[in-house]
C-alpha cells in the first residue's frame, strides 16, 4: 500500500476487474482513455453509472480517504444483503477510474486503540493525482492510446500487447 500513498503507482481494479498497479507516468494516459470529464451524476442520468456507484462517488468526493467501513455506513450499505451491491459499485468506480485505492487505515476502537483488521481507503482519482502531483493529460483519447501503445510496446510481449489492445482498443 506504500505505492499509492507516495504516488509511485495508482492501485485499483482498473482493468477488467483485476487489481493492478499503474505506473505514475502512465496514469495520465490511462486516465485519459478510461476516465471521464463528466460528473458521476451526469453519467448516472445517462445510464452510464449505477445509482449505487453514483452515491458512493459523491460520498468519496466529500470525504477523501474514507475507509471501507465508514463508506458503507455513510451509504447505508452496512447490512449483509447490501455487501454485493457495495462491492460491485466500488469495482465499477475503479473501472471508470473515478476512484483509486489510496491506502489502508487501521481499525480503532472507541479508546483509539488499534483493534481488528485494516480497512481499504478510497479517494477520487483527480484528488489522488493532485495530492501526488500527477498532471492529467489534456489530450484526445486517440493520442493517449497512441502514446500508451508506444510506451507499453517497448517492454511487453506480443501476448501482453494483444490483451491490452482488447482493453484499450488498439
C-alpha positions, -999 to +999 in steps of 0.1 A: +000+000+000+031+022+000+030+028-037-004+046-038+004+066-007+037+080-021+024+084-057+047+057-072+017+040-088-021+040-088-037+009-074-072-005-081-093-028-102-090-006-132-086-032-159-112-060-164-120-060-126-084-071-120-063-054-093-033-037-110-007-010-103-004+017-130+030+033-130+030+070-122+040+081-157+012+060-173-016+072-150-024+103-171-026+083-203-048+055-188-070+081-171-074+100-204-086+067-220-108+051-193-118+082-173-145+107-180-146+145-177-184+142-169-197+141-134-209+110-118-244+125-116-244+133-154-233+097-162-259+083-138-286+103-155-275+090-189-275+054-176-237+051-177-232+047-140-253+028-115-272+046-087-251+029-060-218+039-078-231+075-081-239+077-044-206+062-034-187+086-056-204+116-040-195+104-006-159+097-015-156+131-032-169+147+000-147+126+023-114+119+005-095+090+021-127+074+035-122+039+046-144+010+036-164+006+069-172+043+071-181+044+034-205+015+038-221+032+068-224+066+051-240+049+021-265+029+042-249-003+029-237-019+062-263-047+060-250-081+048-276-081+019-260-048+006-224-060+006-226-074-030-241-041-043-215-021-024-186-043-038-199-040-074-203-002-071-167+001-058-154-021-087-175-001-112-159+032-099-124+018-102-131+005-137-141+040-148-111+054-129-134+076-108-117+063-076-084+048-065-074+028-035-053+053-016-041+031+012-052+013+043-063+025+077-061+007+110-094+000+127-096+016+161-119+011+190-136+039+209-105+044+231-084+050+199-065+017+202-059-004+171-085-032+170-092-056+142-083-057+105-071-028+085-095-013+060-090+000+025-094+037+019-105+055-013-100+088-029-113+102-062-087+098-090-084+136-096-078+142-059-052+114-057-035+128-088-034+163-073-021+150-040+007+131-057+015+159-081+005+139-113-009+162-140-038+149-160-031+147-198-054+171-216-051+151-249-076+134-271-083+097-264-067+086-298-035+104-289-035+089-254-039+054-269-011+060-293+013+072-266+003+043-243+007+018-271+042+032-278+052+031-242+039-004-235+052-020-267+088-012-256+087-038-228+057-060-234+053-093-252+030-097-282+006-116-260+005-088-234+000-062-262-029-082-276-045-084-242-040-046-236-054-040-271-087-056-261-088-033-231-077+000-247-089-006-282-059-006-304 
